[in-house]
Amino acid sequence: MASSCSSSLSAGGLEKLPASSIRVLRSVDALRRWRRPHTLDQRSVALVPTMGALHEGHLSLIRAAARENHHVVVSVYVNPAQFGIREDLASYPVTWDADVAELVRLDRELADDGHNLGRISAVFAPTTADMYPAGFPGQEVDSKGSFVTITPVGELLEGKTRPTFFRGVATVCMKLFNIVQPDRVYFGQKDVQQTVVIKSMVRDFMLPIEVVIGPTTRADDGLALSSRNVYLGERRRSVATVLSKALRAAEEAYKSGGRDRAVVRGAAVKLLDDALATQMALAPEKRVQFEVDYISLADPDTMEELKAVDPARGGILSGAVKMLPVEAPQEGEDLGHSGGPAVRLIDNIILKPVA
């Protein structure tokens, strides 16, 4: 996964990132050898799981982990089990050199900040052969193998559209948790259903881990940061805020006293419908087409759909849209990474309880 120029070996053969003390651990055995003394000396260890292509959202989670723990482990592993058989695994951005450079820079920032308990101690970058020692079981729904399945929450919303997604997420996270044995794990709110799945797994399997959820990191125009945003290109990027704007419209309906599903969710649906109509009125070489997968108004604990929001408990607004490939691309137009395939964007807003 790493190029020959992006890491170095110490005299003892231990791989480290250049100009830093960050270790690169590429096997389960190496990670466990690193982890053992920190258990004995009671130093806290945090895990920030990633699939690489790091952005400011990931970095904000690492900063939070460093404030609260002696050691931070960042995993960089593109997990094939959470991609469907027709999804974008082959084109998923692999940016190891840029990622490790960003981690080295961030670790220096953490060293200069006197408010942190710890720093980035290790990057765990395993192979699929190491993560799936019995052999990767495949991405089909009926694949045979050892899986962790969290239902019913894993079957709703994202799970309905992508039936193997949360099975893949829960399975790889259980593996990472067993390997790293973190005291705390850090996830972003952008993947809100994923956070509910992980918290359910930790609770149901009685794992001695605290799950910490960091706020969604957004661009200045409100777009939730995601590794998949690199696929958008200039034209689609200008319209990609439509989902966050729709959810904000629904939030405003709630803040204005709306409680019924038709009122709250309806505000988001109307904005999306109007935005798509505006785009379709444009010429093919200018417009952006998108499809709405779902707009959800759900229970904050179970993700089950609500008929009305209980103001004492609040709710979760979430949605997914697919930005379709650019129609009538122009010569020299920036289409995005890998030629601009269809991009699925997700986002959410937590409706807070009100008195």
ZAMARGU-4260 file (C-alpha; in steps of 0.2 Angstrom, whole numbers, plus 5000, padded with zeros to 4 digits):
<rodrens>
0) 5000/5000/5000 | 5014/5012/5004 | 5027/5017/4991 | 5045/5015/4994 | 5048/5033/4997
5) 5034/5036/5010 | 5042/5026/5025 | 5059/5022/5032 | 5066/5008/5043 | 5075/5011/5059
10) 5091/5002/5064 | 5080/4989/5072 | 5070/4986/5056 | 5054/4995/5063 | 5045/5005/5050
15) 5042/5023/5054 | 5034/5037/5044 | 5048/5050/5038 | 5053/5063/5050 | 5042/5057/5064
20) 5040/5044/5078 | 5024/5037/5070 | 5026/5018/5068 | 5019/5009/5053 | 5011/4992/5058
25) 5007/4981/5044 | 5001/4965/5052 | 4990/4959/5067 | 5006/4952/5076 | 5015/4968/5074
30) 5001/4978/5081 | 4998/4966/5096 | 5017/4967/5100 | 5016/4986/5100 | 5000/4986/5110
35) 5005/4974/5124 | 5016/4986/5135 | 5003/4999/5134 | 4991/4987/5143 | 5004/4984/5156
40) 5008/5002/5160 | 4989/5007/5159 | 4992/5020/5145 | 4975/5023/5136 | 4974/5019/5117
45) 4962/5026/5105 | 4958/5020/5088 | 4952/5031/5073 | 4947/5019/5059 | 4948/5025/5041
50) 4949/5019/5023 | 4962/5032/5019 | 4959/5047/5008 | 4960/5057/5023 | 4951/5074/5025
55) 4948/5087/5038 | 4934/5076/5046 | 4947/5062/5049 | 4959/5075/5056 | 4946/5082/5068
60) 4943/5065/5075 | 4962/5062/5078 | 4964/5078/5087 | 4949/5073/5098 | 4957/5056/5101
65) 4974/5064/5106 | 4966/5076/5118 | 4959/5061/5128 | 4971/5047/5126 | 4990/5043/5128
70) 4991/5034/5111 | 4982/5036/5095 | 4981/5022/5082 | 4975/5027/5064 | 4970/5012/5054
75) 4971/5014/5035 | 4962/4999/5027 | 4950/4999/5012 | 4938/4986/5018 | 4931/4976/5002
80) 4917/4968/5013 | 4908/4985/5014 | 4907/4987/4995 | 4893/4979/4985 | 4898/4969/4970
85) 4893/4984/4958 | 4901/4997/4969 | 4916/5008/4967 | 4930/4998/4976 | 4942/4998/4961
90) 4941/5016/4959 | 4941/5021/4978 | 4955/5034/4980 | 4971/5026/4987 | 4981/5041/4993
95) 4994/5033/5005 | 5008/5046/5002 | 4997/5061/5004 | 4989/5053/5019 | 5005/5049/5028
100) 5011/5067/5025 | 4995/5073/5032 | 4998/5062/5048 | 5016/5068/5050 | 5010/5086/5049
105) 4996/5084/5061 | 5007/5075/5073 | 5019/5090/5073 | 5004/5101/5077 | 4999/5090/5091
110) 5016/5090/5098 | 5016/5109/5098 | 4999/5110/5107 | 5001/5109/5125 | 4983/5103/5128
115) 4984/5086/5121 | 4987/5070/5132 | 4995/5060/5118 | 4999/5060/5099 | 4998/5048/5084
120) 5008/5033/5089 | 5005/5021/5075 | 4997/5018/5058 | 4989/5001/5056 | 4989/4997/5037
125) 4985/4978/5036 | 4982/4968/5020 | 4966/4959/5016 | 4975/4942/5018 | 4979/4947/5036
130) 4962/4954/5040 | 4953/4939/5033 | 4964/4924/5037 | 4952/4911/5031 | 4951/4920/5014
135) 4940/4935/5009 | 4922/4928/5008 | 4916/4939/4994 | 4904/4954/4993 | 4888/4944/4988
140) 4873/4944/5000 | 4874/4925/5001 | 4893/4924/5004 | 4898/4911/5016 | 4910/4917/5030
145) 4912/4924/5047 | 4902/4940/5049 | 4895/4952/5062 | 4877/4957/5058 | 4868/4970/5068
150) 4849/4970/5065 | 4836/4977/5063 | 4846/4994/5062 | 4858/4988/5049 | 4844/4983/5037
155) 4836/5001/5036 | 4840/5016/5025 | 4858/5013/5019 | 4856/4994/5023 | 4841/4993/5012
160) 4850/5001/4997 | 4867/4992/5001 | 4862/4976/5009 | 4880/4970/5013 | 4887/4987/5019
165) 4884/4987/5038 | 4888/4968/5038 | 4905/4973/5031 | 4907/4988/5043 | 4902/4978/5059
170) 4913/4964/5054 | 4929/4974/5050 | 4926/4985/5066 | 4925/4970/5077 | 4941/4964/5069
175) 4950/4981/5072 | 4943/4982/5090 | 4949/4964/5094 | 4966/4968/5086 | 4969/4985/5093
180) 4960/4983/5110 | 4956/5002/5111 | 4949/5011/5126 | 4940/5023/5115 | 4935/5023/5096
185) 4931/5038/5086 | 4918/5040/5072 | 4911/5055/5063 | 4892/5059/5064 | 4891/5061/5045
190) 4889/5042/5045 | 4875/5043/5058 | 4868/5026/5055 | 4885/5018/5056 | 4887/5026/5073
195) 4871/5018/5079 | 4876/5001/5072 | 4893/5002/5080 | 4886/5008/5097 | 4874/4993/5096
200) 4888/4981/5093 | 4898/4987/5107 | 4883/4986/5119 | 4876/4969/5113 | 4893/4961/5113
205) 4898/4969/5129 | 4915/4976/5122 | 4925/4987/5135 | 4926/5001/5123 | 4919/5019/5123
210) 4912/5025/5107 | 4915/5044/5104 | 4906/5053/5090 | 4913/5068/5083 | 4903/5082/5074
215) 4901/5082/5055 | 4915/5092/5047 | 4909/5103/5033 | 4915/5114/5019 | 4911/5132/5020
220) 4896/5130/5009 | 4889/5116/5020 | 4894/5100/5011 | 4899/5086/5022 | 4917/5081/5020
225) 4919/5064/5013 | 4933/5054/5004 | 4921/5051/4989 | 4919/5070/4986 | 4934/5069/4975
230) 4923/5060/4962 | 4912/5075/4960 | 4922/5087/4948 | 4918/5106/4947 | 4900/5105/4939
235) 4893/5092/4951 | 4902/5100/4966 | 4892/5116/4964 | 4876/5107/4966 | 4881/5094/4979
240) 4875/5105/4993 | 4857/5101/4989 | 4856/5087/5002 | 4863/5097/5016 | 4851/5112/5011
245) 4836/5100/5011 | 4840/5093/5028 | 4842/5111/5034 | 4825/5116/5028 | 4818/5101/5037
250) 4827/5106/5053 | 4820/5124/5051 | 4802/5117/5050 | 4806/5107/5066 | 4813/5123/5075
255) 4797/5132/5069 | 4786/5120/5079 | 4783/5107/5066 | 4782/5089/5073 | 4772/5079/5060
260) 4782/5069/5047 | 4773/5077/5033 | 4778/5094/5038 | 4796/5091/5044 | 4802/5078/5031
265) 4791/5087/5018 | 4801/5103/5019 | 4817/5093/5013 | 4807/5084/4999 | 4801/5100/4992
270) 4818/5108/4992 | 4825/5093/4983 | 4811/5092/4970 | 4813/5111/4966 | 4832/5109/4964
275) 4830/5095/4952 | 4817/5104/4942 | 4829/5119/4941 | 4843/5108/4935 | 4832/5099/4922
280) 4827/5116/4915 | 4845/5119/4910 | 4854/5114/4894 | 4862/5096/4895 | 4880/5104/4895
285) 4876/5114/4911 | 4864/5104/4921 | 4867/5091/4935 | 4856/5076/4937 | 4853/5067/4954
290) 4842/5054/4961 | 4835/5054/4979 | 4838/5037/4987 | 4829/5042/5004 | 4825/5056/5016
295) 4822/5049/5033 | 4815/5056/5049 | 4819/5043/5062 | 4820/5038/5080 | 4837/5043/5088
300) 4841/5026/5095 | 4833/5014/5083 | 4833/5023/5066 | 4815/5017/5064 | 4804/5030/5054
305) 4794/5042/5064 | 4776/5048/5061 | 4779/5063/5072 | 4794/5069/5082 | 4793/5068/5101
310) 4801/5085/5106 | 4807/5077/5122 | 4817/5064/5112 | 4821/5073/5096 | 4825/5063/5080
315) 4837/5060/5066 | 4835/5068/5049 | 4846/5059/5036 | 4846/5057/5017 | 4856/5050/5003
320) 4857/5056/4985 | 4866/5049/4970 | 4874/5062/4959 | 4874/5055/4942 | 4888/5056/4929
325) 4890/5073/4920 | 4879/5074/4905 | 4887/5081/4889 | 4904/5084/4896 | 4914/5098/4889
330) 4931/5097/4882 | 4943/5100/4896 | 4930/5099/4910 | 4935/5094/4927 | 4924/5078/4929
335) 4932/5072/4945 | 4942/5057/4951 | 4941/5042/4940 | 4932/5051/4926 | 4917/5056/4937
340) 4907/5040/4941 | 4890/5041/4950 | 4893/5048/4968 | 4882/5043/4982 | 4881/5057/4995
345) 4874/5055/5013 | 4871/5067/5026 | 4861/5070/5042 | 4856/5082/5056 | 4852/5078/5073
350) 4835/5086/5079 | 4839/5090/5097 | 4826/5088/5111 | 4816/5104/5116 | 4807/5108/5132
</rodrens>
